[in-house]
């Protein structure tokens, strides 16, 4: 069985990385592995262009299924200005989010809560978009800071490629969104990737 390195397609600015396995089948089969993401099985003769076109055609379904499987990792994308009692997950705990108008835009974690300040002249939509961007950037930076300390192997942070992570040689690439889960959960994911498990 021949295995290709991870091709990538991007639709609506959202990447999908997928693994292709060549086997004696007459069609293209897609399987979403809870850990490793999109797995494609097809015949040795199937052209790469046809595979990527098929993945693009199924992109909305792939994202929907993936996010439905890992709902806790995507609540960050639903933050809004008008909602009350919003919380942001970080290392397995949920912390209250405070949203206030101010003369300077900031996003910080202080005294056990997240605080987002937005400019008075912004529309609600502009402020909500900046809130989501700021929260995701903060979590990404924390993932890059915390992940390496959770394992003896080299762990690097990667963008959300519709998978929890990937083992490459002796390195582990971990989806930044996992920083929302507990240390124990993250360490188990790292161990599963080291062991090359499938789900």
N, C-alpha and C positions, 0 to 999 in steps of 0.2 A: 504494500500500500504506500503510495507516494503522498507526502504531506507538504504543502506550500507554506511559506512564511506568511504572516498575517496581512492580507490585503485590507484596504480601507476604502469606504465610500463615505461621502458627506452629503446629507440632504438637509436643507433648512439650517445650515450651520451646525448640524449635529452629526458627529462621526459615528460610524459603525465599523468596528474592527471584527473581522471574521476569520476563522480557520477553515481551510479547504482540505478535505480528504478525498483522494481519488480512489474509486472502487468500481466494481463491475455492476453499475446500476445505469438504467436508461434515462433517468430523470435527475432533477436537482432537488435535494431534500434539505430542509432547514430545521435545525433543532436548537432551542435555546437552553444552554447549560447554565444553571443558576450561578455557578462559580465562574466559568470560563467564557460565558457569553455565546455568541452566534457560531454554531458549528454547521458547516455545509458539507454534504456528501454528494458527489457526482461522478460521472464517468471520466476516465483519463482523456477522452477525446473532446470533452466539453471545453469550448474556448473561454478564457478568462473574462472576455468582454460580455459573454452571455451570462456568466455567473454574476458579475457585478450589476448587470442590467436587471437580473432577477432579484437581487438583494435590494436594489433601489425601488423596484416595484413593491416589495414587501416591507419597506422601511417603516411606514406608519404602524403596521402591525407589529413589527419587531420592537419598536420603541414602546408601544402600548403594553405589550406583553411583559417586556422587561421591567418597566416602571411599576406595573401592577404586581409583579413578583417581589419587587424591592421598594414598596411604598414608603417605608421609613426614610429612604435615602433621597426622596424627591419632594418631601413636604416643604423643604427650603424654597422650592420654586413657586410655592403658592402663597408666600407672604404678601400681605396687603396692608395698605395704610389705614383702612377703615375698620379692620377687624380688631376686636378686643381679645385680651387674654391669649395673645400669640406666644409661642415658645419656640426656641431654637435648640436642637439637640447637639450636644458636644460630649464626646467620650461616654456615651450611654446615659447621660443625664439631660433633662430638659430645663432650660433656663428662660425665665420671663423676658420678653422683648418690650422695651419702652420706646415709643416713637414720639418725637417732639419737634416742633419748629424751632429754628435757631438761625443765627447770623452766619454760621459755618457748618458745612456738611461734615459729619463724622459718624463713624461706626466703631464702637468699642465694647469690650467686655469688662465690667467693673462691679465690684461688690456683689457678685453672684447673679448679675443680670446683664443682658445685652441692651445697649442704648444706641438708637439711631437718631441723629439730628439731621433735619433736611431744611433747605432754604425756603423762606416764606413765599417767594415768587414762583415756586415750582407747582405744576399741576399735580393732582393726585396720582395720575399715571406716571409722570416723570419721577416723582418721589418713590413710588412703589418699585419701579424698575431699578432705581439706584439702590434701594434697600436690598433687593434680591442680589444685585451685583456685589454690593459691599459685603453682605453676609457670606456669599459663596467665596469671595476672595479671602475673607478672614479665615474661613474653614480650610481653604486650600493651603494657605500659609501655615496653619496649625498642623495640617496633615504632613506637610513637608518637614516640619520641625519634630513631630512626635513619632511618626512611623519608624524611622531608623532605630529608635530606642526600644522597639517592641520585639525585636528579633536579633539573633546572632548573625543571621545572613543579611546581606545588603538589601535594604528595602527602599525603593524609590517611588515617589508619588507620580501618578500619571493623571491625565485628563479623563473624563468620563467617556470611555470607549464602548459602552454597553457590555461591560464585563466587570467583575469584582477585582480581577487582577490577572497577571500572567507571569509564569516562570520563564525566564530567559537565561540559560546557562545556570550560573549560581546566583543570579539576581531575581528579586521579586519586584514586579511593578504593581502598585496597588492604587485602585480608584480612590481619588481624594475624598469622595463622598462617604467612605467608610469611617472617617473621623467622627461621624455622628453616632457611631455604635460604640459599645463598651470596649475597653482595652482587651478583655478576655475574648470578645467576639472577633476583634481585629486579629489578635494573635492566632485564633483558631483558623481564620481565613488564610493567614500567612502559612500556617502549617499545612493546610489542605492544598495550597498551591505548591508548596515544597514537595509534598507527596504526589503531586500531579493527579489529584483526585478529580472525578467528574461527578456532577450532580444532575 
